[in-house]
Amino acid sequence: MRIDVISIFPEYLAALDLSLIGKARRDGLLQLQVHDLRGWTTDRHRTVDDTPTGGGAGMVMKPEPWAQALADVAGAADGLPGGAAADGARRPVLIVPSPAGEVFTQATAYELAGEEHLVFACGRYEGIDERVLEWAAEQYTVRPMSLGDYVLNGGEVAVLAMVEAVGRLVPGVVGNPESLVEESHSDGLLEYPVYTKPALWRDRAVPEVLLSGNHAAIARWRRDEQLRRTARRRPDLLERLDPAVLDKGDRAVLAALGWSVGVDGLRPGPGAGLGAGNEAVAE
């Protein structure tokens, strides 16, 4: 996979040299390049912003440096990569972090991990001139994306999160691929609690079932804890869960938590998710 990041603060992305993403870069699993947008300016002040048309507070990022940067990063000398689209290859995906974008989720990460080329455009100030996105859409798949309902100073923090979320799903980046299957959001639920040695720490014991050696019982406990934790922390995820994936044990746990399961989905009753049933550890 090829990933390009364009920013006026390329040093902000230095963390991409660390941990598993950094190792994946060194091993050639990820071809990841960070570019300084100011390298595509033409004035001696290396200006990348100007006042907003129509008035208002703040500054807006100028379109021409972005157009030149996107053209060059995509590998074309005279514009966006017409050759890539012409020969049937998939378009590169241009991701623009923005509080006005679609919400980035684990499902999005899996989707993007299947792409060949991702380009991240880190906006600053009040954002990038909208015409850049319109122009880029002629050859790119343009996807403004948000980490959540809040505002950051720039796109770099969001890009760090998205690159890590996507990059770790590329085959070979994570040593044990089975660990990806049981994570939060991989099946629509939050992950179950995890423990390690010692079995007793500061008068707190790990759940006995985890010491039993009974793999079926452990699997059932972990599934139950996924349901309980999701009901407490993210009941909205339960409401989106497909009832068809629930077995008899799942339905019993949900019923104890005050949830009803119908053909049209899950619905909370009075007091749902407030701790009914047997919970493992207070969190």
C-alpha positions as CSV (number, residue, x, y, z in Angstrom):
1,M,0.0,0.0,0.0
2,R,1.1,3.5,-0.8
3,I,0.3,6.3,1.6
4,D,1.1,10.0,1.0
5,V,0.5,12.7,3.6
6,I,0.6,16.4,2.8
7,S,1.0,18.9,5.6
8,I,2.5,22.3,6.5
9,F,3.9,20.6,9.6
10,P,5.5,17.4,8.3
11,E,7.5,17.1,11.6
12,Y,4.1,16.5,13.3
13,L,3.9,13.1,11.5
14,A,7.3,11.9,12.8
15,A,5.4,9.4,15.0
16,L,4.7,7.4,11.9
17,D,8.4,6.2,12.2
18,L,7.6,4.5,15.5
19,S,6.1,1.2,16.6
20,L,4.4,-1.2,14.1
21,I,3.8,1.5,11.5
22,G,7.4,2.5,11.5
23,K,8.5,-1.1,11.2
24,A,6.1,-1.7,8.4
25,R,7.6,1.2,6.5
26,R,11.1,-0.2,7.0
27,D,10.0,-3.7,6.0
28,G,8.4,-2.3,2.8
29,L,4.8,-3.3,3.7
30,L,3.8,0.4,3.7
31,Q,5.2,2.9,1.2
32,L,4.6,6.0,3.3
33,Q,5.8,9.5,2.4
34,V,5.2,12.8,4.2
35,H,5.3,16.0,2.1
36,D,5.6,19.7,3.1
37,L,2.9,21.6,1.3
38,R,5.1,24.7,1.3
39,G,7.3,23.0,-1.2
40,W,4.7,23.8,-3.8
41,T,4.4,27.5,-3.1
42,T,6.0,30.1,-5.4
43,D,6.5,33.2,-3.4
44,R,9.4,34.0,-1.1
45,H,7.2,33.9,2.0
46,R,5.9,30.3,1.1
47,T,2.3,31.5,1.6
48,V,-0.3,28.8,1.9
49,D,-3.3,30.8,3.2
50,D,-5.4,33.9,2.5
51,T,-8.5,35.7,3.8
52,P,-11.9,34.0,3.3
53,T,-13.9,35.3,0.4
54,G,-17.1,37.0,1.7
55,G,-15.4,37.9,4.9
56,G,-15.3,36.2,8.3
57,A,-12.7,35.1,10.8
58,G,-9.6,33.1,10.2
59,M,-7.7,32.2,7.1
60,V,-8.4,29.7,4.3
61,M,-5.7,27.5,2.6
62,K,-5.0,28.6,-1.0
63,P,-6.0,26.3,-3.8
64,E,-3.0,26.4,-6.1
65,P,-0.4,24.9,-3.7
66,W,-2.8,22.1,-3.0
67,A,-3.5,21.5,-6.7
68,Q,0.2,21.3,-7.5
69,A,0.9,19.1,-4.5
70,L,-1.9,16.6,-5.3
71,A,-0.8,16.5,-8.9
72,D,2.8,15.8,-8.1
73,V,2.1,13.3,-5.4
74,A,-0.2,11.4,-7.6
75,G,2.6,11.1,-10.1
76,A,1.5,13.3,-13.0
77,A,3.4,16.2,-14.4
78,D,0.5,18.2,-15.8
79,G,-2.4,17.5,-13.5
80,L,-4.0,14.6,-11.7
81,P,-3.2,11.0,-12.7
82,G,-5.2,10.6,-15.9
83,G,-3.1,7.6,-16.8
84,A,-4.2,5.7,-13.7
85,A,-7.9,6.1,-14.4
86,A,-7.4,5.6,-18.1
87,D,-5.8,2.1,-17.9
88,G,-8.5,0.8,-15.5
89,A,-6.5,1.1,-12.3
90,R,-8.4,2.1,-9.2
91,R,-8.4,5.8,-8.4
92,P,-6.3,7.0,-5.5
93,V,-8.4,7.9,-2.5
94,L,-8.0,11.5,-1.2
95,I,-8.9,11.7,2.5
96,V,-9.4,15.2,3.9
97,P,-9.7,15.3,7.7
98,S,-12.7,17.6,8.5
99,P,-15.3,18.0,11.2
100,A,-17.7,18.2,8.3
101,G,-16.8,14.8,6.9
102,E,-18.2,11.3,7.3
103,V,-17.3,9.6,10.6
104,F,-14.2,7.4,10.5
105,T,-15.0,3.9,11.9
106,Q,-13.4,0.5,12.1
107,A,-15.5,-0.5,9.1
108,T,-13.9,2.5,7.2
109,A,-10.5,1.4,8.3
110,Y,-11.1,-2.1,6.8
111,E,-12.4,-0.6,3.6
112,L,-9.4,1.7,3.2
113,A,-7.0,-1.1,4.0
114,G,-8.1,-2.6,0.7
115,E,-7.1,0.4,-1.4
116,E,-3.8,0.7,-3.3
117,H,-3.1,4.4,-2.7
118,L,-4.3,6.7,0.0
119,V,-3.5,10.5,0.0
120,F,-4.1,12.5,3.2
121,A,-4.5,16.3,2.9
122,C,-4.0,17.9,6.3
123,G,-5.9,21.2,6.4
124,R,-5.3,24.0,8.8
125,Y,-6.9,27.3,9.7
126,E,-10.5,27.4,8.4
127,G,-9.8,24.6,6.0
128,I,-8.9,24.1,2.3
129,D,-10.5,26.1,-0.5
130,E,-13.6,23.9,-1.5
131,R,-12.7,24.1,-5.2
132,V,-9.7,21.9,-4.5
133,L,-12.0,19.0,-3.5
134,E,-14.2,19.7,-6.5
135,W,-11.2,19.7,-8.9
136,A,-9.6,16.6,-7.3
137,A,-12.8,14.6,-7.7
138,E,-12.2,14.5,-11.4
139,Q,-9.6,11.8,-10.8
140,Y,-9.5,11.0,-7.1
141,T,-12.1,9.4,-4.9
142,V,-12.5,12.3,-2.4
143,R,-13.6,11.5,1.1
144,P,-13.7,14.2,3.8
145,M,-13.5,12.3,7.1
146,S,-14.0,13.2,10.8
147,L,-12.8,11.4,13.9
148,G,-15.8,12.6,15.8
149,D,-18.0,15.5,16.7
150,Y,-15.2,17.9,17.8
151,V,-12.7,20.3,16.2
152,L,-8.9,20.0,16.1
153,N,-6.4,22.7,15.1
154,G,-5.4,20.7,12.0
155,G,-5.7,17.4,10.2
156,E,-2.4,16.0,11.4
157,V,-3.7,14.4,14.6
158,A,-6.6,12.8,12.7
159,V,-4.2,11.5,10.1
160,L,-2.0,9.9,12.7
161,A,-5.0,8.0,14.0
162,M,-6.4,7.0,10.6
163,V,-3.0,5.9,9.2
164,E,-2.5,3.7,12.3
165,A,-6.0,2.3,12.2
166,V,-5.7,1.5,8.4
167,G,-2.0,0.5,8.3
168,R,-2.3,-2.1,11.1
169,L,-4.9,-4.0,8.9
170,V,-2.5,-4.4,6.0
171,P,-1.4,-8.0,6.0
172,G,1.9,-8.6,7.8
173,V,1.9,-5.3,9.8
174,V,0.4,-7.0,13.0
175,G,2.4,-10.1,13.9
176,N,-0.6,-12.1,15.0
177,P,-3.6,-11.5,12.7
178,E,-6.0,-13.3,15.0
179,S,-5.6,-10.4,17.5
180,L,-7.4,-8.2,14.9
181,V,-10.5,-10.4,15.0
182,E,-11.3,-10.0,18.7
183,E,-10.8,-6.2,19.0
184,S,-13.4,-3.6,19.8
185,H,-15.7,-2.9,16.9
186,S,-14.5,-5.8,14.8
187,D,-17.9,-7.5,15.3
188,G,-20.0,-4.5,16.2
189,L,-19.3,-4.8,20.0
190,L,-16.7,-3.5,22.4
191,E,-13.8,-5.8,23.4
192,Y,-14.1,-7.9,26.5
193,P,-11.8,-7.1,29.6
194,V,-8.3,-8.5,29.4
195,Y,-6.0,-9.7,32.2
196,T,-2.5,-11.0,32.8
197,K,-0.3,-12.4,35.6
198,P,-0.4,-12.4,38.6
199,A,-3.8,-14.0,39.2
200,L,-4.1,-11.9,42.4
201,W,-2.9,-8.3,42.3
202,R,-3.5,-5.8,45.1
203,D,-6.4,-8.0,46.5
204,R,-8.0,-8.0,43.0
205,A,-8.4,-11.4,41.4
206,V,-8.9,-12.2,37.7
207,P,-12.3,-13.9,37.0
208,E,-12.0,-17.6,38.0
209,V,-13.3,-18.8,34.6
210,L,-10.1,-17.5,32.9
211,L,-8.1,-19.9,35.1
212,S,-10.3,-22.9,34.5
213,G,-8.7,-24.1,31.2
214,N,-12.3,-24.6,29.9
215,H,-12.0,-22.9,26.5
216,A,-15.7,-23.0,25.8
217,A,-16.5,-21.4,29.1
218,I,-13.9,-18.8,28.6
219,A,-15.3,-18.0,25.1
220,R,-18.8,-17.7,26.6
221,W,-17.6,-15.4,29.4
222,R,-15.8,-13.2,26.9
223,R,-18.8,-12.9,24.7
224,D,-21.0,-12.1,27.7
225,E,-18.6,-9.4,28.8
226,Q,-18.6,-7.9,25.3
227,L,-22.4,-7.6,25.5
228,R,-22.3,-6.2,29.0
229,R,-19.6,-3.6,28.3
230,T,-21.2,-2.5,25.1
231,A,-24.6,-2.1,26.9
232,R,-23.0,0.1,29.6
233,R,-20.7,2.2,27.5
234,R,-22.0,2.2,23.9
235,P,-25.7,1.2,23.8
236,D,-26.0,2.8,20.4
237,L,-23.9,-0.1,19.0
238,L,-26.3,-2.6,20.4
239,E,-29.2,-0.9,18.6
240,R,-27.3,-1.3,15.3
241,L,-26.5,-5.0,15.9
242,D,-28.0,-7.6,13.6
243,P,-30.3,-9.9,15.7
244,A,-29.3,-12.8,13.4
245,V,-25.8,-12.9,14.9
246,L,-27.1,-13.5,18.5
247,D,-27.3,-17.0,19.9
248,K,-29.3,-18.2,22.8
249,G,-26.7,-17.2,25.4
250,D,-26.4,-13.7,23.9
251,R,-30.1,-13.2,24.2
252,A,-30.2,-14.4,27.8
253,V,-27.5,-11.9,28.7
254,L,-29.3,-9.1,26.9
255,A,-32.5,-9.9,28.6
256,A,-30.8,-9.8,32.0
257,L,-29.6,-6.3,31.0
258,G,-33.1,-5.2,30.1
259,W,-32.8,-5.4,26.3
260,S,-35.4,-6.9,24.1
261,V,-34.5,-8.6,20.8
262,G,-37.0,-8.5,18.0
263,V,-36.8,-9.2,14.2
264,D,-36.3,-5.5,13.6
265,G,-33.4,-5.1,16.0
266,L,-32.5,-4.6,19.7
267,R,-34.3,-2.2,21.9
268,P,-33.5,-1.0,25.5
269,G,-36.1,-1.3,28.2
270,P,-36.2,0.8,31.4
271,G,-32.9,0.6,33.2
272,A,-31.2,-1.2,30.3
273,G,-27.4,-1.3,30.5
274,L,-27.2,-0.1,34.1
275,G,-25.6,-3.1,35.4
276,A,-28.2,-5.9,35.5
277,G,-26.8,-9.4,35.5
278,N,-23.4,-10.7,36.6
279,E,-20.6,-8.2,35.8
280,A,-17.0,-9.3,36.1
281,V,-15.2,-6.3,37.5
282,A,-16.2,-2.7,38.4
283,E,-14.6,-0.4,35.9
